[in-house]
């Protein structure tokens, strides 16, 4: 998924506070690689619609399927979390949503491999935000932090409470250490639906150069996404997203993400179809790429 979409996915988590200053012992440790995190991805969820053998009519822009999109795994803090970093006191509220992640780099190899990592949303221009609370020059802060930073919390011993934190986006090796924080309990929620986000199968009547068709579409946070491809399951198998319709080839079964729709008829003017909803979506990992837009000057 392109970087902009990744930032959208991270938006399910609110911005978190920044971790505490490093200790002398940590500063003396060997140079560390930058922290990196692979965030939990999207899932497509069942629509909840029961199979129906009865045909229904669909006209231009008629949605035959609408299956919710969600996040595979998120953590929710049970109480507020407050700590200090670089002289700035910051607080994360209760019910904070954090995206589950697989992290590496820094000093993470010193912790158990089955550690739980939960990350907040990416945050732009942290150096500028920190400047007001720091005696360091802005140029110095820019040399210390990337344009985008991200705070992650860790449950190192898997006891159900986050107990360490670290920042993705630090430039200096001495900053690439996790920091102990006051333990705060959390719960993991799986397959959490995203607001106004879904996969749709939509009927379109003929246009110039293209006939009647059913097309897979992604609506994300209420807005349509100009998708290029859709990928499903842990192996990210490419899914068919355009289904052309011809009266001579009906009935025709349209399938995506486990869902099955049977198109039984197409009107003579090609502007109406009748279709049956045979099978609902299976919960599975979901990813997509966005079409590139070329602007000619």
C-alpha positions as CSV (number, residue, x, y, z in Angstrom):
1,X,0.0,0.0,0.0
2,X,1.4,3.4,-0.8
3,X,2.7,5.6,1.9
4,X,-0.3,8.0,2.0
5,X,-2.6,5.0,2.5
6,X,-0.4,3.7,5.3
7,X,-0.8,7.1,7.0
8,X,-4.6,6.9,6.7
9,X,-4.6,3.4,8.2
10,X,-2.5,4.7,11.2
11,X,-5.2,7.4,11.7
12,X,-7.2,4.8,13.7
13,X,-4.8,5.6,16.5
14,X,-4.7,9.0,18.2
15,X,-1.4,10.9,18.6
16,X,0.5,9.6,21.7
17,X,3.0,11.2,24.0
18,X,6.7,11.0,23.6
19,X,9.0,8.8,25.6
20,X,11.2,9.8,28.5
21,X,14.9,10.9,28.1
22,X,17.5,8.2,27.8
23,X,19.7,7.3,30.7
24,X,23.5,7.6,30.8
25,X,23.8,3.8,30.4
26,X,21.6,3.8,27.4
27,X,23.5,6.7,25.8
28,X,26.7,4.7,26.2
29,X,25.3,1.7,24.4
30,X,26.6,0.8,20.9
31,X,25.0,2.6,17.9
32,X,21.6,1.1,17.1
33,X,19.6,0.7,13.9
34,X,16.5,2.8,13.5
35,X,13.3,1.5,14.9
36,X,10.8,0.2,12.3
37,X,7.3,-1.2,12.6
38,X,5.1,-3.2,10.3
39,X,1.6,-2.2,11.3
40,X,-1.4,-4.6,11.4
41,X,-3.2,-4.3,8.2
42,X,-6.8,-4.0,7.0
43,X,-9.4,-6.7,7.0
44,X,-12.6,-7.1,5.0
45,X,-15.5,-8.2,7.2
46,X,-18.8,-10.0,6.5
47,X,-21.7,-7.7,5.5
48,X,-24.1,-9.6,7.8
49,X,-26.4,-10.0,4.9
50,X,-28.1,-13.4,4.7
51,X,-28.0,-15.3,1.4
52,X,-31.1,-14.8,-0.7
53,X,-32.2,-16.9,-3.7
54,X,-34.6,-14.1,-4.9
55,X,-33.5,-11.8,-7.7
56,X,-33.3,-8.1,-7.0
57,X,-33.0,-5.3,-9.5
58,X,-30.0,-3.0,-9.6
59,X,-29.6,0.1,-11.8
60,X,-26.7,2.5,-12.5
61,X,-24.5,2.9,-9.4
62,X,-26.5,0.2,-7.6
63,X,-24.4,-1.5,-4.8
64,X,-24.9,-5.2,-4.9
65,X,-22.4,-5.7,-2.0
66,X,-21.1,-3.5,0.8
67,X,-18.7,-5.3,3.2
68,X,-17.1,-3.3,6.1
69,X,-13.4,-2.7,6.2
70,X,-11.6,-2.8,9.5
71,X,-8.2,-3.1,11.2
72,X,-6.9,-6.6,11.9
73,X,-5.7,-5.8,15.5
74,X,-5.7,-2.7,17.8
75,X,-4.9,-2.1,21.4
76,X,-7.1,0.0,23.7
77,X,-5.6,1.6,26.8
78,X,-7.6,1.1,30.0
79,X,-6.5,4.3,31.8
80,X,-4.6,7.5,31.1
81,X,-0.9,7.3,30.6
82,X,1.4,10.3,31.5
83,X,5.1,10.6,31.2
84,X,7.8,13.1,30.3
85,X,10.2,13.5,27.3
86,X,12.7,16.2,26.6
87,X,11.2,18.3,29.3
88,X,7.7,18.1,27.9
89,X,4.9,16.5,30.0
90,X,2.4,14.6,27.8
91,X,-0.6,12.5,28.4
92,X,-2.5,9.7,26.5
93,X,-6.1,9.4,27.5
94,X,-8.0,6.2,28.3
95,X,-9.6,4.3,25.5
96,X,-6.6,5.3,23.3
97,X,-6.6,3.2,20.1
98,X,-3.2,1.9,19.0
99,X,-2.4,-0.2,16.0
100,X,-0.7,-3.6,16.7
101,X,2.7,-3.9,15.1
102,X,5.7,-6.1,14.6
103,X,8.7,-3.9,15.4
104,X,12.5,-4.2,15.0
105,X,15.6,-2.1,15.4
106,X,16.9,-0.2,18.4
107,X,17.4,-2.3,21.5
108,X,14.3,-4.5,20.8
109,X,16.5,-7.6,20.5
110,X,17.1,-7.4,24.2
111,X,13.4,-8.1,24.8
112,X,11.4,-11.3,24.4
113,X,10.5,-12.1,20.8
114,X,6.8,-12.4,21.6
115,X,6.6,-8.9,23.0
116,X,3.4,-6.9,22.2
117,X,3.9,-3.6,20.3
118,X,1.2,-1.0,19.9
119,X,1.8,2.1,17.8
120,X,0.1,5.5,17.6
121,X,-0.5,7.5,14.5
122,X,2.4,9.0,12.6
123,X,3.0,12.6,13.5
124,X,4.4,15.3,11.2
125,X,6.9,18.0,12.2
126,X,7.7,16.7,15.7
127,X,10.8,18.9,15.8
128,X,8.7,22.0,15.4
129,X,6.3,20.9,18.1
130,X,9.1,20.2,20.5
131,X,10.9,23.5,19.8
132,X,8.6,25.5,22.1
133,X,9.4,23.3,25.0
134,X,13.1,22.9,24.3
135,X,16.2,25.0,24.7
136,X,17.7,23.3,21.6
137,X,17.7,25.2,18.3
138,X,15.2,24.1,15.7
139,X,18.0,23.2,13.3
140,X,19.4,20.9,16.0
141,X,15.9,19.3,16.5
142,X,15.5,18.8,12.7
143,X,18.9,16.9,12.7
144,X,17.6,14.7,15.5
145,X,14.1,13.7,14.2
146,X,12.8,12.7,10.8
147,X,9.9,14.7,9.3
148,X,7.5,11.9,10.4
149,X,7.8,10.3,13.8
150,X,5.7,7.7,15.5
151,X,5.5,6.6,19.1
152,X,5.1,2.9,20.0
153,X,4.3,1.3,23.4
154,X,5.5,-2.2,24.3
155,X,4.3,-4.9,26.6
156,X,7.7,-6.6,27.1
157,X,6.5,-9.4,29.3
158,X,3.0,-9.9,27.8
159,X,1.3,-9.4,31.2
160,X,-1.4,-7.2,29.7
161,X,0.2,-3.8,30.5
162,X,2.4,-1.6,28.4
163,X,5.6,-0.9,30.2
164,X,8.1,0.5,27.7
165,X,7.9,3.1,24.8
166,X,10.1,4.0,21.9
167,X,10.0,6.4,18.9
168,X,10.2,5.7,15.3
169,X,11.9,8.5,13.3
170,X,14.9,9.4,15.4
171,X,18.0,10.2,13.5
172,X,20.6,9.8,16.3
173,X,21.7,6.3,17.4
174,X,21.7,7.4,21.0
175,X,17.9,8.0,20.8
176,X,17.2,4.5,19.5
177,X,16.4,2.9,22.9
178,X,13.1,1.9,24.5
179,X,12.2,3.6,27.8
180,X,10.4,2.2,30.9
181,X,7.1,3.8,31.6
182,X,4.4,3.4,34.3
183,X,2.6,0.2,33.4
184,X,-0.9,0.7,32.0
185,X,-3.2,-2.1,31.1
186,X,-4.7,-2.5,27.7
187,X,-7.0,-4.9,25.7
188,X,-6.5,-6.2,22.2
189,X,-9.5,-5.9,19.8
190,X,-9.5,-7.8,16.6
191,X,-11.3,-7.0,13.3
192,X,-12.3,-3.5,14.5
193,X,-14.5,-1.9,11.8
194,X,-13.4,1.5,10.5
195,X,-16.0,4.2,10.2
196,X,-17.5,4.7,6.8
197,X,-15.1,2.3,5.2
198,X,-16.1,-0.7,3.0
199,X,-15.6,-2.8,0.0
200,X,-18.4,-2.5,-2.6
201,X,-19.5,-4.2,-5.8
202,X,-21.3,-1.7,-7.9
203,X,-23.2,-2.0,-11.2
204,X,-22.5,0.4,-14.0
205,X,-24.3,0.6,-17.4
206,X,-22.3,1.0,-20.6
207,X,-20.1,4.0,-21.2
208,X,-17.8,4.9,-24.1
209,X,-15.4,2.1,-24.8
210,X,-16.7,-0.1,-22.0
211,X,-19.9,-2.2,-21.6
212,X,-22.1,-3.0,-18.7
213,X,-20.1,-4.2,-15.8
214,X,-19.8,-4.8,-12.1
215,X,-16.8,-3.1,-10.4
216,X,-15.1,-3.5,-7.1
217,X,-14.7,-0.2,-5.2
218,X,-13.1,0.9,-2.0
219,X,-14.7,3.6,0.2
220,X,-12.3,4.8,2.9
221,X,-13.3,7.1,5.7
222,X,-16.3,8.2,3.6
223,X,-14.4,8.9,0.5
224,X,-13.9,6.9,-2.7
225,X,-10.4,5.6,-3.5
226,X,-9.2,5.3,-7.0
227,X,-7.9,1.8,-6.7
228,X,-5.5,0.0,-9.0
229,X,-5.6,-3.5,-7.4
230,X,-7.0,-5.4,-4.4
231,X,-5.1,-8.1,-2.6
232,X,-6.6,-10.7,-0.2
233,X,-5.4,-13.1,2.5
234,X,-2.0,-13.6,4.1
235,X,-0.4,-14.3,0.7
236,X,-1.9,-11.1,-0.8
237,X,-3.5,-12.8,-3.7
238,X,-4.6,-10.4,-6.4
239,X,-8.4,-10.2,-6.8
240,X,-10.4,-9.6,-9.9
241,X,-12.0,-6.2,-9.6
242,X,-13.8,-5.7,-13.0
243,X,-16.5,-8.0,-14.2
244,X,-17.9,-7.4,-17.7
245,X,-21.5,-8.5,-18.3
246,X,-23.0,-9.9,-21.5
247,X,-26.5,-11.2,-21.9
248,X,-25.3,-14.2,-23.8
249,X,-23.1,-15.3,-20.9
250,X,-25.7,-15.1,-18.1
251,X,-26.2,-16.4,-15.5
252,X,-22.8,-15.2,-14.4
253,X,-21.2,-15.7,-10.9
254,X,-19.2,-12.7,-9.6
255,X,-16.8,-13.5,-6.7
256,X,-14.6,-11.4,-4.4
257,X,-13.3,-12.0,-0.8
258,X,-15.5,-15.2,-0.5
259,X,-18.7,-13.4,-1.5
260,X,-20.7,-14.7,-4.4
261,X,-23.3,-12.9,-6.5
262,X,-25.1,-14.5,-9.4
263,X,-26.3,-12.1,-12.2
264,X,-29.3,-13.7,-13.8
265,X,-30.4,-11.1,-16.4
266,X,-29.4,-7.9,-18.2
267,X,-32.0,-5.6,-19.6
268,X,-32.2,-4.9,-23.4
269,X,-31.0,-1.3,-22.8
270,X,-28.1,-2.7,-20.6
271,X,-29.1,-0.4,-17.8
272,X,-30.6,-2.9,-15.3
273,X,-29.6,-6.2,-13.9
274,X,-31.2,-8.8,-11.7
275,X,-28.9,-10.5,-9.3
276,X,-28.9,-12.9,-6.3
277,X,-26.7,-12.6,-3.2
278,X,-25.6,-16.2,-2.7
279,X,-22.7,-16.0,-0.2
280,X,-21.3,-13.4,2.2
281,X,-17.7,-12.2,2.5
282,X,-15.2,-14.2,4.6
283,X,-13.1,-12.3,7.1
284,X,-9.7,-11.9,5.7
285,X,-6.7,-9.6,5.3
286,X,-7.3,-6.9,2.7
287,X,-4.9,-4.6,0.9
288,X,-5.1,-2.3,-2.1
289,X,-3.0,-0.1,-4.3
290,X,-4.0,3.3,-5.6
291,X,-3.8,4.4,-9.3
292,X,-1.1,6.9,-10.0
293,X,-2.2,10.3,-11.4
294,X,0.0,12.0,-13.9
295,X,-0.4,15.7,-14.2
296,X,0.8,17.3,-17.5
297,X,2.1,20.9,-17.3
